[in-house]
């Protein structure tokens, strides 16, 4: 997988997660907030993997 593709996927997951987290907060929905936090974490991990790949 290309570095650009990894970065795009990580950014999409971070944005999706932040959106779910904020909507969950506004609707007082802890389940949606938790989903958002998981998506943001997934994006952070994808970003870290992308950075490791480019260091090789």
mmCIF file of the N, C-alpha and C atoms, coordinates in Angstrom:
data_MODEL
# 
_entry.id   MODEL 
# 
loop_
_atom_site.group_PDB 
_atom_site.id 
_atom_site.type_symbol 
_atom_site.label_atom_id 
_atom_site.label_alt_id 
_atom_site.label_comp_id 
_atom_site.label_asym_id 
_atom_site.label_entity_id 
_atom_site.label_seq_id 
_atom_site.pdbx_PDB_ins_code 
_atom_site.Cartn_x 
_atom_site.Cartn_y 
_atom_site.Cartn_z 
_atom_site.occupancy 
_atom_site.B_iso_or_equiv 
_atom_site.pdbx_formal_charge 
_atom_site.auth_seq_id 
_atom_site.auth_comp_id 
_atom_site.auth_asym_id 
_atom_site.auth_atom_id 
_atom_site.pdbx_PDB_model_num 
ATOM 1   N N  . UNK A 1 1  ? 0.840   -1.171 0.000  1.00 0.00 ? 1  UNK A N  1 
ATOM 2   C CA . UNK A 1 1  ? 0.000   0.000  0.000  1.00 0.00 ? 1  UNK A CA 1 
ATOM 3   C C  . UNK A 1 1  ? 0.887   1.237  0.000  1.00 0.00 ? 1  UNK A C  1 
ATOM 4   N N  . UNK A 1 2  ? 0.509   2.206  -0.761 1.00 0.00 ? 2  UNK A N  1 
ATOM 5   C CA . UNK A 1 2  ? 1.345   3.402  -0.867 1.00 0.00 ? 2  UNK A CA 1 
ATOM 6   C C  . UNK A 1 2  ? 1.209   4.284  0.369  1.00 0.00 ? 2  UNK A C  1 
ATOM 7   N N  . UNK A 1 3  ? 2.217   5.084  0.564  1.00 0.00 ? 3  UNK A N  1 
ATOM 8   C CA . UNK A 1 3  ? 2.232   5.995  1.704  1.00 0.00 ? 3  UNK A CA 1 
ATOM 9   C C  . UNK A 1 3  ? 1.064   6.981  1.624  1.00 0.00 ? 3  UNK A C  1 
ATOM 10  N N  . UNK A 1 4  ? 0.786   7.478  0.431  1.00 0.00 ? 4  UNK A N  1 
ATOM 11  C CA . UNK A 1 4  ? -0.315  8.427  0.264  1.00 0.00 ? 4  UNK A CA 1 
ATOM 12  C C  . UNK A 1 4  ? -1.645  7.766  0.620  1.00 0.00 ? 4  UNK A C  1 
ATOM 13  N N  . UNK A 1 5  ? -1.830  6.543  0.174  1.00 0.00 ? 5  UNK A N  1 
ATOM 14  C CA . UNK A 1 5  ? -3.056  5.813  0.477  1.00 0.00 ? 5  UNK A CA 1 
ATOM 15  C C  . UNK A 1 5  ? -3.217  5.613  1.983  1.00 0.00 ? 5  UNK A C  1 
ATOM 16  N N  . UNK A 1 6  ? -2.125  5.278  2.662  1.00 0.00 ? 6  UNK A N  1 
ATOM 17  C CA . UNK A 1 6  ? -2.162  5.109  4.115  1.00 0.00 ? 6  UNK A CA 1 
ATOM 18  C C  . UNK A 1 6  ? -2.546  6.415  4.800  1.00 0.00 ? 6  UNK A C  1 
ATOM 19  N N  . UNK A 1 7  ? -1.971  7.508  4.340  1.00 0.00 ? 7  UNK A N  1 
ATOM 20  C CA . UNK A 1 7  ? -2.254  8.814  4.948  1.00 0.00 ? 7  UNK A CA 1 
ATOM 21  C C  . UNK A 1 7  ? -3.713  9.215  4.741  1.00 0.00 ? 7  UNK A C  1 
ATOM 22  N N  . UNK A 1 8  ? -4.231  8.947  3.553  1.00 0.00 ? 8  UNK A N  1 
ATOM 23  C CA . UNK A 1 8  ? -5.628  9.286  3.268  1.00 0.00 ? 8  UNK A CA 1 
ATOM 24  C C  . UNK A 1 8  ? -6.553  8.470  4.167  1.00 0.00 ? 8  UNK A C  1 
ATOM 25  N N  . UNK A 1 9  ? -6.290  7.173  4.267  1.00 0.00 ? 9  UNK A N  1 
ATOM 26  C CA . UNK A 1 9  ? -7.130  6.317  5.108  1.00 0.00 ? 9  UNK A CA 1 
ATOM 27  C C  . UNK A 1 9  ? -7.075  6.744  6.569  1.00 0.00 ? 9  UNK A C  1 
ATOM 28  N N  . UNK A 1 10 ? -5.889  7.077  7.046  1.00 0.00 ? 10 UNK A N  1 
ATOM 29  C CA . UNK A 1 10 ? -5.779  7.487  8.447  1.00 0.00 ? 10 UNK A CA 1 
ATOM 30  C C  . UNK A 1 10 ? -6.521  8.798  8.683  1.00 0.00 ? 10 UNK A C  1 
ATOM 31  N N  . UNK A 1 11 ? -6.419  9.721  7.742  1.00 0.00 ? 11 UNK A N  1 
ATOM 32  C CA . UNK A 1 11 ? -7.112  11.004 7.884  1.00 0.00 ? 11 UNK A CA 1 
ATOM 33  C C  . UNK A 1 11 ? -8.623  10.819 7.848  1.00 0.00 ? 11 UNK A C  1 
ATOM 34  N N  . UNK A 1 12 ? -9.102  9.963  6.960  1.00 0.00 ? 12 UNK A N  1 
ATOM 35  C CA . UNK A 1 12 ? -10.543 9.697  6.873  1.00 0.00 ? 12 UNK A CA 1 
ATOM 36  C C  . UNK A 1 12 ? -11.047 9.126  8.196  1.00 0.00 ? 12 UNK A C  1 
ATOM 37  N N  . UNK A 1 13 ? -10.318 8.175  8.759  1.00 0.00 ? 13 UNK A N  1 
ATOM 38  C CA . UNK A 1 13 ? -10.748 7.588  10.027 1.00 0.00 ? 13 UNK A CA 1 
ATOM 39  C C  . UNK A 1 13 ? -10.707 8.596  11.171 1.00 0.00 ? 13 UNK A C  1 
ATOM 40  N N  . UNK A 1 14 ? -9.706  9.458  11.175 1.00 0.00 ? 14 UNK A N  1 
ATOM 41  C CA . UNK A 1 14 ? -9.627  10.481 12.222 1.00 0.00 ? 14 UNK A CA 1 
ATOM 42  C C  . UNK A 1 14 ? -10.807 11.450 12.123 1.00 0.00 ? 14 UNK A C  1 
ATOM 43  N N  . UNK A 1 15 ? -11.126 11.895 10.904 1.00 0.00 ? 15 UNK A N  1 
ATOM 44  C CA . UNK A 1 15 ? -12.236 12.833 10.708 1.00 0.00 ? 15 UNK A CA 1 
ATOM 45  C C  . UNK A 1 15 ? -13.564 12.159 11.046 1.00 0.00 ? 15 UNK A C  1 
ATOM 46  N N  . UNK A 1 16 ? -13.735 10.929 10.581 1.00 0.00 ? 16 UNK A N  1 
ATOM 47  C CA . UNK A 1 16 ? -14.962 10.185 10.881 1.00 0.00 ? 16 UNK A CA 1 
ATOM 48  C C  . UNK A 1 16 ? -15.115 10.009 12.390 1.00 0.00 ? 16 UNK A C  1 
ATOM 49  N N  . UNK A 1 17 ? -14.021 9.681  13.049 1.00 0.00 ? 17 UNK A N  1 
ATOM 50  C CA . UNK A 1 17 ? -14.056 9.491  14.495 1.00 0.00 ? 17 UNK A CA 1 
ATOM 51  C C  . UNK A 1 17 ? -14.376 10.771 15.236 1.00 0.00 ? 17 UNK A C  1 
ATOM 52  N N  . UNK A 1 18 ? -13.757 11.857 14.818 1.00 0.00 ? 18 UNK A N  1 
ATOM 53  C CA . UNK A 1 18 ? -14.025 13.145 15.473 1.00 0.00 ? 18 UNK A CA 1 
ATOM 54  C C  . UNK A 1 18 ? -15.484 13.542 15.284 1.00 0.00 ? 18 UNK A C  1 
ATOM 55  N N  . UNK A 1 19 ? -16.024 13.298 14.092 1.00 0.00 ? 19 UNK A N  1 
ATOM 56  C CA . UNK A 1 19 ? -17.422 13.623 13.818 1.00 0.00 ? 19 UNK A CA 1 
ATOM 57  C C  . UNK A 1 19 ? -18.350 12.809 14.709 1.00 0.00 ? 19 UNK A C  1 
ATOM 58  N N  . UNK A 1 20 ? -18.121 11.495 14.778 1.00 0.00 ? 20 UNK A N  1 
ATOM 59  C CA . UNK A 1 20 ? -18.952 10.640 15.634 1.00 0.00 ? 20 UNK A CA 1 
ATOM 60  C C  . UNK A 1 20 ? -18.845 11.064 17.095 1.00 0.00 ? 20 UNK A C  1 
ATOM 61  N N  . UNK A 1 21 ? -17.646 11.383 17.527 1.00 0.00 ? 21 UNK A N  1 
ATOM 62  C CA . UNK A 1 21 ? -17.432 11.799 18.909 1.00 0.00 ? 21 UNK A CA 1 
ATOM 63  C C  . UNK A 1 21 ? -18.218 13.076 19.217 1.00 0.00 ? 21 UNK A C  1 
ATOM 64  N N  . UNK A 1 22 ? -18.151 14.053 18.325 1.00 0.00 ? 22 UNK A N  1 
ATOM 65  C CA . UNK A 1 22 ? -18.850 15.322 18.544 1.00 0.00 ? 22 UNK A CA 1 
ATOM 66  C C  . UNK A 1 22 ? -20.370 15.163 18.474 1.00 0.00 ? 22 UNK A C  1 
ATOM 67  N N  . UNK A 1 23 ? -20.850 14.373 17.512 1.00 0.00 ? 23 UNK A N  1 
ATOM 68  C CA . UNK A 1 23 ? -22.295 14.143 17.402 1.00 0.00 ? 23 UNK A CA 1 
ATOM 69  C C  . UNK A 1 23 ? -22.786 13.372 18.625 1.00 0.00 ? 23 UNK A C  1 
ATOM 70  N N  . UNK A 1 24 ? -22.025 12.372 19.036 1.00 0.00 ? 24 UNK A N  1 
ATOM 71  C CA . UNK A 1 24 ? -22.384 11.619 20.238 1.00 0.00 ? 24 UNK A CA 1 
ATOM 72  C C  . UNK A 1 24 ? -22.428 12.508 21.462 1.00 0.00 ? 24 UNK A C  1 
ATOM 73  N N  . UNK A 1 25 ? -21.503 13.438 21.542 1.00 0.00 ? 25 UNK A N  1 
ATOM 74  C CA . UNK A 1 25 ? -21.488 14.387 22.654 1.00 0.00 ? 25 UNK A CA 1 
ATOM 75  C C  . UNK A 1 25 ? -22.724 15.292 22.611 1.00 0.00 ? 25 UNK A C  1 
ATOM 76  N N  . UNK A 1 26 ? -23.056 15.785 21.425 1.00 0.00 ? 26 UNK A N  1 
ATOM 77  C CA . UNK A 1 26 ? -24.210 16.675 21.272 1.00 0.00 ? 26 UNK A CA 1 
ATOM 78  C C  . UNK A 1 26 ? -25.525 15.948 21.564 1.00 0.00 ? 26 UNK A C  1 
ATOM 79  N N  . UNK A 1 27 ? -25.602 14.668 21.190 1.00 0.00 ? 27 UNK A N  1 
ATOM 80  C CA . UNK A 1 27 ? -26.825 13.889 21.390 1.00 0.00 ? 27 UNK A CA 1 
ATOM 81  C C  . UNK A 1 27 ? -26.824 13.144 22.722 1.00 0.00 ? 27 UNK A C  1 
ATOM 82  N N  . UNK A 1 28 ? -25.758 13.325 23.493 1.00 0.00 ? 28 UNK A N  1 
ATOM 83  C CA . UNK A 1 28 ? -25.599 12.614 24.761 1.00 0.00 ? 28 UNK A CA 1 
ATOM 84  C C  . UNK A 1 28 ? -25.698 11.095 24.534 1.00 0.00 ? 28 UNK A C  1 
ATOM 85  N N  . UNK A 1 29 ? -24.945 10.624 23.540 1.00 0.00 ? 29 UNK A N  1 
ATOM 86  C CA . UNK A 1 29 ? -24.938 9.207  23.163 1.00 0.00 ? 29 UNK A CA 1 
ATOM 87  C C  . UNK A 1 29 ? -23.542 8.636  23.406 1.00 0.00 ? 29 UNK A C  1 
ATOM 88  N N  . UNK A 1 30 ? -23.327 8.016  24.569 1.00 0.00 ? 30 UNK A N  1 
ATOM 89  C CA . UNK A 1 30 ? -21.989 7.503  24.893 1.00 0.00 ? 30 UNK A CA 1 
ATOM 90  C C  . UNK A 1 30 ? -21.509 6.412  23.930 1.00 0.00 ? 30 UNK A C  1 
ATOM 91  N N  . UNK A 1 31 ? -22.445 5.637  23.378 1.00 0.00 ? 31 UNK A N  1 
ATOM 92  C CA . UNK A 1 31 ? -22.055 4.585  22.432 1.00 0.00 ? 31 UNK A CA 1 
ATOM 93  C C  . UNK A 1 31 ? -21.452 5.199  21.164 1.00 0.00 ? 31 UNK A C  1 
ATOM 94  N N  . UNK A 1 32 ? -22.078 6.237  20.654 1.00 0.00 ? 32 UNK A N  1 
ATOM 95  C CA . UNK A 1 32 ? -21.572 6.911  19.455 1.00 0.00 ? 32 UNK A CA 1 
ATOM 96  C C  . UNK A 1 32 ? -20.234 7.589  19.747 1.00 0.00 ? 32 UNK A C  1 
ATOM 97  N N  . UNK A 1 33 ? -20.109 8.167  20.933 1.00 0.00 ? 33 UNK A N  1 
ATOM 98  C CA . UNK A 1 33 ? -18.837 8.773  21.326 1.00 0.00 ? 33 UNK A CA 1 
ATOM 99  C C  . UNK A 1 33 ? -17.737 7.716  21.365 1.00 0.00 ? 33 UNK A C  1 
ATOM 100 N N  . UNK A 1 34 ? -18.049 6.549  21.910 1.00 0.00 ? 34 UNK A N  1 
ATOM 101 C CA . UNK A 1 34 ? -17.058 5.470  21.990 1.00 0.00 ? 34 UNK A CA 1 
ATOM 102 C C  . UNK A 1 34 ? -16.648 5.013  20.595 1.00 0.00 ? 34 UNK A C  1 
ATOM 103 N N  . UNK A 1 35 ? -17.622 4.897  19.693 1.00 0.00 ? 35 UNK A N  1 
ATOM 104 C CA . UNK A 1 35 ? -17.301 4.534  18.308 1.00 0.00 ? 35 UNK A CA 1 
ATOM 105 C C  . UNK A 1 35 ? -16.356 5.563  17.696 1.00 0.00 ? 35 UNK A C  1 
ATOM 106 N N  . UNK A 1 36 ? -16.616 6.822  17.979 1.00 0.00 ? 36 UNK A N  1 
ATOM 107 C CA . UNK A 1 36 ? -15.764 7.888  17.460 1.00 0.00 ? 36 UNK A CA 1 
ATOM 108 C C  . UNK A 1 36 ? -14.350 7.786  17.984 1.00 0.00 ? 36 UNK A C  1 
ATOM 109 N N  . UNK A 1 37 ? -14.214 7.492  19.257 1.00 0.00 ? 37 UNK A N  1 
ATOM 110 C CA . UNK A 1 37 ? -12.881 7.358  19.850 1.00 0.00 ? 37 UNK A CA 1 
ATOM 111 C C  . UNK A 1 37 ? -12.128 6.171  19.238 1.00 0.00 ? 37 UNK A C  1 
ATOM 112 N N  . UNK A 1 38 ? -12.851 5.082  18.961 1.00 0.00 ? 38 UNK A N  1 
ATOM 113 C CA . UNK A 1 38 ? -12.230 3.915  18.328 1.00 0.00 ? 38 UNK A CA 1 
ATOM 114 C C  . UNK A 1 38 ? -11.763 4.272  16.920 1.00 0.00 ? 38 UNK A C  1 
ATOM 115 N N  . UNK A 1 39 ? -12.598 4.980  16.170 1.00 0.00 ? 39 UNK A N  1 
ATOM 116 C CA . UNK A 1 39 ? -12.218 5.378  14.808 1.00 0.00 ? 39 UNK A CA 1 
ATOM 117 C C  . UNK A 1 39 ? -11.001 6.301  14.819 1.00 0.00 ? 39 UNK A C  1 
ATOM 118 N N  . UNK A 1 40 ? -10.967 7.236  15.780 1.00 0.00 ? 40 UNK A N  1 
ATOM 119 C CA . UNK A 1 40 ? -9.808  8.136  15.871 1.00 0.00 ? 40 UNK A CA 1 
ATOM 120 C C  . UNK A 1 40 ? -8.547  7.350  16.208 1.00 0.00 ? 40 UNK A C  1 
ATOM 121 N N  . UNK A 1 41 ? -8.674  6.386  17.107 1.00 0.00 ? 41 UNK A N  1 
ATOM 122 C CA . UNK A 1 41 ? -7.522  5.557  17.466 1.00 0.00 ? 41 UNK A CA 1 
ATOM 123 C C  . UNK A 1 41 ? -7.047  4.745  16.262 1.00 0.00 ? 41 UNK A C  1 
ATOM 124 N N  . UNK A 1 42 ? -8.001  4.217  15.503 1.00 0.00 ? 42 UNK A N  1 
ATOM 125 C CA . UNK A 1 42 ? -7.649  3.472  14.290 1.00 0.00 ? 42 UNK A CA 1 
ATOM 126 C C  . UNK A 1 42 ? -6.879  4.370  13.319 1.00 0.00 ? 42 UNK A C  1 
ATOM 127 N N  . UNK A 1 43 ? -7.327  5.601  13.158 1.00 0.00 ? 43 UNK A N  1 
ATOM 128 C CA . UNK A 1 43 ? -6.629  6.553  12.295 1.00 0.00 ? 43 UNK A CA 1 
ATOM 129 C C  . UNK A 1 43 ? -5.231  6.859  12.799 1.00 0.00 ? 43 UNK A C  1 
ATOM 130 N N  . UNK A 1 44 ? -5.095  7.016  14.117 1.00 0.00 ? 44 UNK A N  1 
ATOM 131 C CA . UNK A 1 44 ? -3.775  7.274  14.703 1.00 0.00 ? 44 UNK A CA 1 
ATOM 132 C C  . UNK A 1 44 ? -2.831  6.098  14.455 1.00 0.00 ? 44 UNK A C  1 
ATOM 133 N N  . UNK A 1 45 ? -3.349  4.883  14.605 1.00 0.00 ? 45 UNK A N  1 
ATOM 134 C CA . UNK A 1 45 ? -2.517  3.697  14.366 1.00 0.00 ? 45 UNK A CA 1 
ATOM 135 C C  . UNK A 1 45 ? -2.118  3.588  12.898 1.00 0.00 ? 45 UNK A C  1 
ATOM 136 N N  . UNK A 1 46 ? -3.053  3.865  12.003 1.00 0.00 ? 46 UNK A N  1 
ATOM 137 C CA . UNK A 1 46 ? -2.735  3.829  10.577 1.00 0.00 ? 46 UNK A CA 1 
ATOM 138 C C  . UNK A 1 46 ? -1.677  4.869  10.240 1.00 0.00 ? 46 UNK A C  1 
ATOM 139 N N  . UNK A 1 47 ? -1.753  6.019  10.870 1.00 0.00 ? 47 UNK A N  1 
ATOM 140 C CA . UNK A 1 47 ? -0.768  7.074  10.655 1.00 0.00 ? 47 UNK A CA 1 
ATOM 141 C C  . UNK A 1 47 ? 0.609   6.617  11.131 1.00 0.00 ? 47 UNK A C  1 
ATOM 142 N N  . UNK A 1 48 ? 0.655   5.982  12.290 1.00 0.00 ? 48 UNK A N  1 
ATOM 143 C CA . UNK A 1 48 ? 1.926   5.494  12.828 1.00 0.00 ? 48 UNK A CA 1 
ATOM 144 C C  . UNK A 1 48 ? 2.534   4.428  11.918 1.00 0.00 ? 48 UNK A C  1 
ATOM 145 N N  . UNK A 1 49 ? 1.708   3.527  11.408 1.00 0.00 ? 49 UNK A N  1 
ATOM 146 C CA . UNK A 1 49 ? 2.192   2.485  10.499 1.00 0.00 ? 49 UNK A CA 1 
ATOM 147 C C  . UNK A 1 49 ? 2.728   3.120  9.223  1.00 0.00 ? 49 UNK A C  1 
ATOM 148 N N  . UNK A 1 50 ? 2.029   4.111  8.712  1.00 0.00 ? 50 UNK A N  1 
ATOM 149 C CA . UNK A 1 50 ? 2.477   4.806  7.504  1.00 0.00 ? 50 UNK A CA 1 
ATOM 150 C C  . UNK A 1 50 ? 3.844   5.440  7.716  1.00 0.00 ? 50 UNK A C  1 
ATOM 151 N N  . UNK A 1 51 ? 4.032   6.066  8.866  1.00 0.00 ? 51 UNK A N  1 
ATOM 152 C CA . UNK A 1 51 ? 5.321   6.700  9.160  1.00 0.00 ? 51 UNK A CA 1 
ATOM 153 C C  . UNK A 1 51 ? 6.429   5.660  9.273  1.00 0.00 ? 51 UNK A C  1 
ATOM 154 N N  . UNK A 1 52 ? 6.114   4.509  9.857  1.00 0.00 ? 52 UNK A N  1 
ATOM 155 C CA . UNK A 1 52 ? 7.121   3.447  9.956  1.00 0.00 ? 52 UNK A CA 1 
ATOM 156 C C  . UNK A 1 52 ? 7.497   2.913  8.578  1.00 0.00 ? 52 UNK A C  1 
ATOM 157 N N  . UNK A 1 53 ? 6.510   2.791  7.701  1.00 0.00 ? 53 UNK A N  1 
ATOM 158 C CA . UNK A 1 53 ? 6.777   2.300  6.348  1.00 0.00 ? 53 UNK A CA 1 
ATOM 159 C C  . UNK A 1 53 ? 7.698   3.251  5.589  1.00 0.00 ? 53 UNK A C  1 
ATOM 160 N N  . UNK A 1 54 ? 7.505   4.548  5.770  1.00 0.00 ? 54 UNK A N  1 
ATOM 161 C CA . UNK A 1 54 ? 8.321   5.510  5.028  1.00 0.00 ? 54 UNK A CA 1 
ATOM 162 C C  . UNK A 1 54 ? 9.739   5.597  5.576  1.00 0.00 ? 54 UNK A C  1 
ATOM 163 N N  . UNK A 1 55 ? 9.951   5.178  6.817  1.00 0.00 ? 55 UNK A N  1 
ATOM 164 C CA . UNK A 1 55 ? 11.297  5.212  7.398  1.00 0.00 ? 55 UNK A CA 1 
ATOM 165 C C  . UNK A 1 55 ? 12.171  4.079  6.875  1.00 0.00 ? 55 UNK A C  1 
ATOM 166 N N  . UNK A 1 56 ? 11.562  3.053  6.326  1.00 0.00 ? 56 UNK A N  1 
ATOM 167 C CA . UNK A 1 56 ? 12.333  1.909  5.839  1.00 0.00 ? 56 UNK A CA 1 
ATOM 168 C C  . UNK A 1 56 ? 13.117  2.227  4.631  1.00 0.00 ? 56 UNK A C  1 
# 
